[in-house]
């Protein structure tokens, strides 16, 4: 299995950090973050790779 790291654009990285900070307090941000993780897991399964965010 190949190891792959996701590289965010500066703007996307800022949003991702914000979502991680707000997720414990906000159901909406937690839902968005969960969707991002599920999508990356889906892609990893299809391509048979391991993804690190």
N, C-alpha and C positions, 0 to 999 in steps of 0.2 A: 504494500500500500504506500502510495506516495504522500509525502507531507507537503501541504500548501498553506501559505500564510496569505490572508486577505489584506490588501493594501487599500486603505480608504483615501479619498481625496481629503485635503485639509478641512473642507466644509463638512464632509460626511463624518470625519473623525470627531469633529466638534459636536455634531448632533449625536453621535453614538455615545460619547462621554456624557452628554447631558441626559440621554435616556437612561444610562446606567445609574446616574446620580438620582434621578427622579423616580425610577421604577419602584423602589420600596414605598413611595408615598402616593404614587398616581397609577390608577388602574389603566388609563389610556397609554401612558408611556410604557408600562409593563407589557401591555398587549402588543405594542409596536416592536419592542425589543424581542419578545417571544417570537413574533412573526419573522424577524430578521434571523434569529437563531434556527428556527424551523426550516426556513428557505435554504440557509447555508448547509444544514444537515441533509436536506433533500438533494442538493447539488452534489454534495460529497458522496452520498450513496449511489447516485447515478454514475458518477465518474470513478467510483472506487478510490477515493482519496480521503485524507484526513485534513480538515480545515481548522486553522487557529485564527481567531479574531483578535 
